[in-house]
Amino acid sequence: MTARFVVLYDTPSDVEAFERHYNDVHIPLAKQIPGLTFRGLIMQLEEVPR
């Protein structure tokens, strides 16, 4: 069985702090999930009109 996760965030007020926290906290936590394969990361950091 395959499951896919898509996570969307609003543009952070401090992009560098967001990326640091994501890489230092979220990625290591995700790597602890048994059977998880990480295929990639796409980041769009420009403002998208609503």
Contacts in CASP RR format, 6 or more apart in sequence:
PFRMAT RR
TARGET T0000
AUTHOR 0000-0000-0000
METHOD contacts of the structure
MODEL  1
MTARFVVLYDTPSDVEAFERHYNDVHIPLAKQIPGLTFRGLIMQLEEVPR
9 18 0 8 1.000
11 45 0 8 1.000
11 47 0 8 1.000
12 18 0 8 1.000
15 45 0 8 1.000
27 38 0 8 1.000
30 36 0 8 1.000
30 38 0 8 1.000
31 38 0 8 1.000
END
